[in-house]
Amino acid sequence: MNVRRLIPTAALATATVLGVTALSGCSSDAADKNAEGKLDVVASFYPMEFLAKEIGGDDVEVTTLTEPGQEPHDLEISAKQTAQLENADAALFLKGLQPSVDEAIGQSGIKTKIDAASLTSMEKHGNEVGGHADEHDEHGEGDEHGSEEEHGDEHGHEGHTHETPGGKDPHIWLDPVRYAEVAEGVGKAFAKADPDHRATYEKNTAALVKKLKGLDTDFKNGLKDTASKAKVFITTHAAFGYLAERYGLTEEAISGLDPESEPSANRVKDLQEMAKADDVTTVFYETLVSDKTAKTLAKDAKLKTDVLDPIEGITKKSRGDDYIEVMRSNLAALQKSLGAK
């Protein structure tokens, strides 16, 4: 169902600086639940797990609801997982990405509910967001990507926009700047839930934010000068809109926000023509979704294929052991396909 990809507008209302449920009790309540005195945190899927472990360190016990290799959007909460939530001190999730998780957390008596969607901007791509707004209109066209005279209307980059009726693009973790903002909010939430370890959480948050800022710098420098003037890349589904916007690229998705939807014949034809017009070299697919459509398009258009990982889970197929490593692999793949100089 398409709705599973959408984040309700209500969830995007301006939240408190933490976006968490305030704790009325003291930290001893949390420590009582764990024999080792650790904060019990349930993370909804890998990008939330990574934050919890990096920021919490040895002072948190992290349980993840989504198994490695499992498509997170398909997750249905089990009775065992519902019990895990009831016994946890905090839940870290991204509201709107996994409806069954949202429902389970909403119905639980968990004290600290940390919604990553409330900790950073999820505004639509375009003038309101800043960054590369002047280079893209809502269809991804602009001076940098050539005029209509050069490409014609049929080559309009319709895949760039990620806003969909009733929702927003949830893939905030693929923009290191937004992800760093979420990290800061999570660090503050942990410190509030477990003030005995505040200093550790603050130190670990600062270290992670520094790493993410370094990653942002590498992407900026690595994608600044490319042989491809249009800087267009094709993916199986529209996961990289925030990343594209941050670094002056244009993403064209075969299937839109839903990775399981089938593209129309017209969409495939448009992508083939656009690829030729904009000197696209590569069609990217991902590890957790079938590569069949991507490889068919690539074969018909005589293009290469490669992996661009939305990092929804780490598996043996992942090009790296954690978020930072896989993002660097993504950067290398983009540099190769765009002819970075």
N, C-alpha and C positions, 0 to 999 in steps of 0.2 A: 504494500500500500504506500502511495506517495506521501501520505501524511506523516509517516514516521520520520521523514527527513526534515520536517518543518519545525521551526521554533515559534510557538505562539507569540503574537505581538505583546500580550500581557507580560510575558516572561522577560521582555526586553525593556520594561519600564525602568527608569533610573532607580538603582538600588542603593542601599547604604554602602559605605566604603568597603565593607566586608562582604555584603550580600549573604550574611549568615544569620541563623537564629541565635539571638543573644543567650548567653548562659546565665541562669539565675543563681546557680550554685557555685561552689568553689571547685578547684581542681581535684580534690580528694574523691569526689563522686566518680570522676573518670578513672582515677587510679584504682579505685576499689574493684572495678570490673576486670582488671588485668593483674594477674599475680605478680608480673614483673614491673608493674607501675607504668606500663607504656600506654600511650593513647591508641585506642583501637579505631582504625580508620578503614571504612569500606569505600573503595574507588570504583567508579562505574565501568571504566575501560582504560586501556593502556596510557593515553596521554594524561589522565588524571592520576593513575598509579605512579607514573614517573615523577610527577610533581610531589606527590605524597612521600615517596621514598627519598627523593633528593632533599626535600625541606625537612622532613621528620627525622631522617637518619636513624640512629639507634633508639630514639625515644618514641617511635611509633611502630605499631604492628599493622601492616597493610594487607587487606584482603581485596581481591579484584573480582568483580562480578562477571566480567567477560573473559573467557579463556583465550589463551594465545591461539591465533588462527581462526577464531570465531568472528564472523562478520557482526560487528557490534549493533548494527541497526536491527538485526534479526533476534536479538536477545529477548527471551521470555524468562522472567524471574521464577525460580523454583521455590518450593516451600523451605528448603534448607537455606537458601540465600535470604529469604524473608526473615528467617530466624537470626541469621548473621547480622542483618541490619538492626534488628531489635536489640541485639547485644552490643552493638558498636557505640562508640562515643561520638563519632563524626562520620558523615557521608560526604564524599567529594564527587560531584557529577556535573554533567553539562545538560541543562534542562532543554528538552525538545529533541535531543538526539536519539534517546532510547525511551519511548513512552512507558514501557513496563517498569523501567527503573524510576522514572518520575513518579509514577503512581505508588510504587512500593515505598519510596522514601517519603512521599507526602502522607501516607497512611501510617508510617512508623512513628514511634515515640522518641526517635533519636533526637538528642539535644542540639547538636550542631550540624546544620545542613548547609553545605557550601556549594552554591551554584556558580560554576565557572562562567556561565553566560552573563552573569550580573557583574563580573569583575573587569570587563573590558568593553570597548565599543564594538557593537555588531551592526553598525549602520550600513545601509546599502552602499555598494561601490559607486563612487561618483563624487560630485562636487562637495557633498556634505562630509566626506571622510577626509579629504586632504590627500597628501601623498602625491600621487600621479593623476590627480583629478583632471588637470588641464589636458592630459594626453588622451583621455578616454571619455566618450559619452557612454550612455547606458548600454550601447551595443558594442563598446570596445573600440570604436573607430576614433580617429583623431589625426592630427597632423603627423604624428610619429608613425602611424600605421598606414599612411597613404590616403589620398583623397578618393572620392567616388569615381573621379575620372580615371584613376589608375586601376582600381579594382572592380568598379561597377557595383551596383546594389547587391548583386547575387553573392558578392564576397564579403558582405557585412559580417563583422565578428559578433554574431549573436550569442556566442557561448560565454562571453565575459561576464555578463550580469548574473548574479547569484540570487537575487531576491525573487521569491516566488510567492504566489498569492497566499496570504495568511502566515508567512514565515520568513525566516532569514537563513542564510548560509551558516551552518554550525561549525565549519572547519577552522575555528579561530586558532587552534594550536599550530597550524602550518605557517602562520605569520609569527616569527620569533618575537616581534615587538609586542603584539597582543598577548602572546603566551607569557612573556615576561610580566606583563601587567596582571595576568591571572596568578602567576607565581607569587607576586607581592601580596595579593589579596589572600591567598591560601596561607602564606606565612603569618599574616596578622590573625587569621582565623585560628590557626593552630596555637598561637601564643595566647589568645583569649581563652581557648578551651583548656589549655594546659599551661598556666602561667609559671609553674615550677621550671619549665624548660624553655622559657621565652628566649633567653640569650642564644640557645642553640638554634632555635627556629629562625631567629633574626640573622644569625651568622650564615646558616645554610641557604636561606633565601637570597641573601646578598651574593653568595658565591654562584648560585644558579642564575640569577639575573645577569651577572657578569659574563657567564658562559653564553647566555642567550644574546646578549649585546654583541659579543664577539662573533657569534653566528650571523647576526644581522649585518655586521660590517663585512664579513666574508661574502655574503650574498650580494650586497651593494657593489662591492669592488669586483666581484667575479662575473657579474652580469651587466656591468656598466657598458663595456665595449664589446660588441658582438658583430660577426659578419652579417647576421640577419638584421636588417633594418626594421622590419615589422615586429620582430621578437614575438612571434606567434608559436605556440606549442599546442599539440592535440593530446587530449587525455580521454580515458574511457568514461569517466564521470567527473562532474564539476566539483572537484575537491580543492582546487588550488586557486580559487578566485582571490582570496586575501593575499596569498603569496604573490600572485601575478600583479595585483594592484600595488603592493609594496615596492616591487622592484621593476616597474615599468614594462611588464610583459602582458601578453594577451593569451588567456587560456581559451581554447575551443574544445568543448566537451562533446563526445559522441552521444552520450545518454543523459545529459543534464545532471541534476542532483541525485537522482535515483540510479544506482549502478546496475540495477536489474531491468530497467526499461529498455525496450528495443528502439533504436533510432529508425526514423522513416527513411524510405528510399530517397526522398528529396534531401533530407539532412545529410545522408552519406554522399550524395552527388555534390551538394554545396561544399562539403568538407574537402572532397577531391579537388574541386576547382579552386577553393581557397588555398589549399596546400601548394598548388602549382603557382598561383599568383603571388604568394608570400614566401616562396622558397622554403617551405616547411620540409624538414628532412626526416622527422621521426614521429611515430605514433606511440604514445606512452600507455602502458597498461600497469596494473597493480597486482600485488601478491595475493590478496584475499578475494578477488573477483575474477571470473573467467576472462581470458585474454582472446577469446575467439573473435569477437567483433573487431577488436583493435588489429589483430593480425590479418583479418579479411580486408579491412580498409587499407592497411599498409600494403598488402600484396597487390590490390587493385590499383592503388595510386603509386606503386613502385617506391614505397617509403620504407625506412628501417623501423624496427620496434625496439623499445627499451623500457625499463621499469622506472616509474616515478611513484614513490611509495607515500600514501596518505598517512602512514604510521598509525593506523587504528589498532595495530597489534604487532608484537615482535614474534617472528617465527624463525625456523632454520633457514627459510628462504630470504629473510630480511638482509639487506646489505649493511649490516651493522648490528651491534648488540644493544643499542639504546637509541633514544630520540636524537641525540646530538649526532651520533655516527651516521644514522640513516639520513638525517637532513643534509649532512655533508655529501653523502652519496647522491642525494637528489640534486644538490648543487652541481656536482660533477656531471651528472646526466644532462642537466639543462645547458651547462656550458658546452658540452660536446654537441648537442643538437642545434644550438644557436650559433655555433662557431665563435665562442668567446676568444678574444685576443689577449 
